Amino acid sequence: MMEKLPPLAKVFEAWSALADGRVAFDAEGRRATVASSNGAKAYTVAWSEDGSAYSSNDNATYWQGYAGYPVIAVLMAQGRLPFDRQVAEGFAHVDWTELNERHKRDYAAAVREVVDARGLDAAQADAAAHEVLDALAALDVTVKRGSARPPKAKKA
């Protein structure tokens, strides 16, 4: 059972990562790299051989102790969490970094802005996101900070 659940908005960010093709698995199948929404950072997600423990150096996982969007995206890509590609496509190409800063980390407001601006079905997206969060809560996986500190943004 997941100890600490992420804010619902992290599911939307994970959908964006998958819709944008920003999740890349290594050849051994034990790590993945997830590029940030603005391309300035790349996070490393790693997992134990038996799949019972995941770690990441994204800020949420590292500092807050819950599964950040890179971990959620990897779990979806691995088929361990539900992934509704149709809903996810509605969140392609969103710069969450800029959006979250503009909304002063009010993640729900950032999601609402995307839903409203794109004319997405808010109820459908919300229901799908809750399904993912419920599945995450039921998953028998521990999540911990990665061994490396969160990356700094690359200078443009």
C-alpha positions as CSV (number, residue, x, y, z in Angstrom):
1,M,0.0,0.0,0.0
2,M,1.2,3.4,-0.9
3,E,2.0,5.4,2.2
4,K,1.5,8.9,0.9
5,L,-0.5,9.7,-2.2
6,P,0.4,12.5,-4.6
7,P,-2.0,15.3,-5.5
8,L,-4.4,14.3,-8.2
9,A,-2.8,16.8,-10.6
10,K,0.3,14.6,-10.8
11,V,-1.7,12.0,-12.8
12,F,-2.4,14.7,-15.4
13,E,1.4,15.5,-15.6
14,A,2.1,11.8,-16.0
15,W,-0.4,11.6,-18.9
16,S,1.4,14.5,-20.5
17,A,4.8,12.7,-20.2
18,L,3.4,9.6,-21.9
19,A,1.4,11.5,-24.5
20,D,4.5,13.5,-25.4
21,G,6.7,10.4,-25.6
22,R,9.0,11.8,-22.8
23,V,9.4,8.4,-21.0
24,A,12.4,6.3,-22.2
25,F,13.3,2.9,-20.8
26,D,16.9,1.7,-20.7
27,A,18.0,-1.5,-22.4
28,E,18.1,-3.6,-19.2
29,G,14.6,-2.6,-18.3
30,R,15.4,-1.5,-14.8
31,R,15.5,2.3,-15.2
32,A,13.6,4.9,-17.1
33,T,14.4,8.6,-17.9
34,V,11.5,11.0,-17.9
35,A,12.0,14.4,-19.5
36,S,10.3,17.4,-17.8
37,S,7.5,19.2,-19.6
38,N,9.7,22.1,-20.7
39,G,12.6,19.8,-21.5
40,A,14.9,21.6,-19.0
41,K,15.3,18.5,-16.8
42,A,15.5,14.7,-17.0
43,Y,14.5,12.5,-14.1
44,T,15.7,9.0,-13.4
45,V,13.2,6.4,-12.2
46,A,14.6,3.1,-11.0
47,W,12.9,0.0,-9.5
48,S,13.8,-3.2,-7.7
49,E,14.0,-6.5,-9.6
50,D,10.8,-7.7,-8.1
51,G,9.0,-4.4,-8.8
52,S,8.2,-3.8,-5.1
53,A,10.2,-0.5,-4.7
54,Y,10.6,2.5,-7.0
55,S,12.8,5.5,-6.6
56,S,13.1,8.8,-8.5
57,N,15.0,12.0,-8.3
58,D,12.1,14.2,-9.3
59,N,11.3,17.0,-6.7
60,A,8.0,15.5,-5.5
61,T,9.4,12.0,-4.9
62,Y,12.7,13.3,-3.5
63,W,11.4,16.1,-1.2
64,Q,7.7,15.3,-0.6
65,G,8.0,11.5,-0.3
66,Y,5.1,10.6,-2.7
67,A,5.2,9.2,-6.2
68,G,5.9,12.1,-8.5
69,Y,4.6,12.2,-12.0
70,P,7.7,10.4,-13.4
71,V,7.1,7.4,-11.2
72,I,3.3,7.4,-12.1
73,A,4.2,7.7,-15.8
74,V,6.6,4.7,-15.6
75,L,4.0,2.6,-13.7
76,M,1.4,3.4,-16.4
77,A,3.9,2.5,-19.1
78,Q,4.6,-0.8,-17.4
79,G,0.9,-1.6,-17.3
80,R,0.8,-1.4,-13.5
81,L,-1.6,1.5,-13.4
82,P,-4.5,2.2,-15.8
83,F,-3.7,4.4,-18.7
84,D,-6.4,6.0,-20.8
85,R,-4.5,7.1,-23.9
86,Q,-7.5,9.1,-25.3
87,V,-7.8,11.1,-22.1
88,A,-4.0,11.5,-21.9
89,E,-3.8,12.9,-25.4
90,G,-5.8,15.9,-24.2
91,F,-2.9,16.8,-22.0
92,A,-0.1,16.5,-24.6
93,H,2.3,19.4,-24.9
94,V,1.5,21.2,-21.7
95,D,4.4,23.1,-20.0
96,W,3.5,22.2,-16.4
97,T,6.5,23.9,-15.1
98,E,5.3,27.3,-16.3
99,L,1.7,26.6,-15.5
100,N,2.4,25.5,-11.9
101,E,4.6,28.5,-11.3
102,R,2.0,30.9,-12.7
103,H,-0.7,29.2,-10.4
104,K,1.7,29.4,-7.4
105,R,1.7,25.6,-7.1
106,D,-2.1,25.4,-7.0
107,Y,-2.0,22.2,-9.1
108,A,-5.7,21.8,-9.4
109,A,-6.0,25.4,-10.8
110,A,-3.3,24.5,-13.4
111,V,-5.2,21.4,-14.5
112,R,-8.5,23.4,-14.7
113,E,-6.8,26.0,-16.9
114,V,-5.7,23.2,-19.4
115,V,-9.1,21.5,-19.3
116,D,-11.0,24.8,-19.9
117,A,-8.6,26.2,-22.5
118,R,-8.7,22.9,-24.5
119,G,-12.4,22.3,-24.0
120,L,-11.8,18.8,-22.5
121,D,-14.4,16.8,-20.7
122,A,-13.6,17.7,-17.1
123,A,-15.7,15.0,-15.5
124,Q,-14.2,12.3,-17.8
125,A,-10.7,13.5,-17.1
126,D,-11.3,13.7,-13.4
127,A,-12.9,10.2,-13.2
128,A,-9.9,8.7,-15.1
129,A,-7.4,10.5,-12.9
130,H,-9.2,9.2,-9.7
131,E,-9.1,5.7,-11.2
132,V,-5.3,6.0,-11.5
133,L,-5.0,7.4,-8.0
134,D,-7.1,4.6,-6.5
135,A,-5.0,2.0,-8.3
136,L,-1.9,3.7,-7.1
137,A,-3.2,3.6,-3.5
138,A,-3.9,-0.2,-3.9
139,L,-0.5,-0.9,-5.4
140,D,1.9,-2.8,-3.1
141,V,4.9,-0.7,-3.9
142,T,7.2,1.5,-1.8
143,V,8.4,4.8,-3.3
144,K,11.6,6.5,-2.1
145,R,13.9,9.3,-3.1
146,G,16.5,8.4,-5.7
147,S,20.2,8.3,-4.8
148,A,20.9,11.3,-7.0
149,R,19.6,14.8,-6.0
150,P,16.9,16.4,-8.3
151,P,18.5,17.8,-11.4
152,K,19.0,21.5,-11.9
153,A,17.4,23.0,-15.1
154,K,19.7,23.2,-18.1
155,K,20.6,26.7,-19.1
156,A,18.9,27.8,-22.3
